[in-house]
Amino acid sequence: MEQKEIKKIEKIAKKNGIHHIDGTSILIINHDKIRYNFKRFTSHLPRVQPYYAVKANSLPEIVKTIYDLGGSFDVASYQEFLLINRLIKNLPLEERQNFIWEKIIYAHPIKNEGTLNKLNRYKPLIVYDNEIELKKIKKYAPNAGLILRIWSPNTGSVVELSNKFGAEKSEAVNLIAKAIDSGLTVEGLSFHVGSQCLNSVNYTTSLENAYNIFEEADSRSYKIGHLGHGDRKRILDIGGGFPVRYNGKEKRFKKITELLNNSFDRLFSEKEFEIIAEPGRFMVANSATLVAKIIGKATRRGKTIYYINDGVYHTFSGQLFDHINYTLKSFKKGPQEISTIFGQTCDGFDVQSQATLLPDLDLGDLVYAESMGAYTNASSTYFNGFPPAKIIHINQ
Ligand SMILES: Cc1ncc(COP(=O)(O)O)c(C=O)c1O
């Protein structure tokens, strides 16, 4: 962040009460950055319709900004589905139904029966990856359109998902066949290369796999996709995983998009395929800056320890669940020394960093961390009774 922006962040945090004796930390979300990320995504991947993965940050204000940009949505629960449904509640019935069909995907491969039951009347697009799920869908949500999630290599991605989801290549067409034979509609295939994917081979291998599965289904005369405007369009859902720069070093987004565009042209003609993606992190990570306050200080065995009014049970929960290291910086300048930073709870596990370079800080001094918009406040708790960070939206 440039100095001017840093000063602005400090001013906003002060204006919003961080210096109050009970003040929580403050998470400042800049909606201009979300708009920039959305446009960057669509300009580098012109054939891809982005379905924002709401789980990355489900604040209604963020969802609204993406809605206003014409975005679509990937939801992981009925609650997230309702969040989007609320945005369209004033549309006429038919438009609402079209929006649900064209702009929402329920991308969690496992759904409980109650969820399927409630979703059925919306005729949604939903994902499955195994036969037991298929039977559940047949029973509780037969009106849904199905997307089969195939296994994808997650090698070198910061967050691996391939241990949990994805049909094997060898069983994929049988799962498509079982769905179609039982009277359900299969609309396409999806995969997820793992979140913060720094290895483009995960994408290219998954695209080749998807291509082969579409071909095999064709050769066995299983028709994927519905007829729209006279053509049968099939959905290729390339999931999320698009990397962001946490340390200013990861430069892979542009390179990945070049490879993706080449593969799309080679394997998936525009006439036959509609390509969608489920970016979460990419849309929101760099939109948020966290400002926290020093609430305690000690020296132990010659090393300075700071306690801040946030921590791994709160906005820094991404350090555990999302495996990201956020760098805490100081607004104050001065000679720096390696310090330990603990969170506000009583738990010794609540350590933000054992080695951060900071100047000599006093109680009440402010520190900040950038790129804290994805998988951060989303997994914050009330542990020890401490409330989550106060959220401030700017450029909404
Ligand atoms: C099914 C699905 N889609 C999309 C995403 C978003 O991924 P990312 O934030 O890496 O873009 C996730 C993340 O866990 C996911 O599970």
The ligand as a MOL file (V3000), in Angstrom:
LIG
                    3D

  0  0  0     0  0            999 V3000
M  V30 BEGIN CTAB
M  V30 COUNTS 16 16 0 0 0
M  V30 BEGIN ATOM
M  V30 1 C -16.5600 -25.4670 -4.2350 0
M  V30 2 C -15.7030 -24.2650 -4.0510 0
M  V30 3 N -15.7460 -23.3000 -4.9920 0
M  V30 4 C -15.0200 -22.1690 -4.8740 0
M  V30 5 C -14.2150 -21.9630 -3.7820 0
M  V30 6 C -13.4480 -20.6770 -3.7170 0
M  V30 7 O -12.1140 -20.9020 -3.9270 0
M  V30 8 P -11.0870 -19.7150 -3.9830 0
M  V30 9 O -11.3260 -18.8570 -2.8210 0
M  V30 10 O -9.7610 -20.3980 -3.9870 0
M  V30 11 O -11.3050 -18.9930 -5.2770 0
M  V30 12 C -14.0970 -22.9480 -2.8010 0
M  V30 13 C -13.2070 -22.7590 -1.6590 0
M  V30 14 O -13.1000 -23.5450 -0.7650 0
M  V30 15 C -14.8700 -24.1350 -2.9320 0
M  V30 16 O -14.8420 -25.1000 -2.0020 0
M  V30 END ATOM
M  V30 BEGIN BOND
M  V30 1 1 1 2
M  V30 2 1 2 3
M  V30 3 2 2 15
M  V30 4 2 3 4
M  V30 5 1 4 5
M  V30 6 1 5 6
M  V30 7 2 5 12
M  V30 8 1 6 7
M  V30 9 1 7 8
M  V30 10 2 8 9
M  V30 11 1 8 10
M  V30 12 1 8 11
M  V30 13 1 12 13
M  V30 14 1 12 15
M  V30 15 2 13 14
M  V30 16 1 15 16
M  V30 END BOND
M  V30 END CTAB
M  END
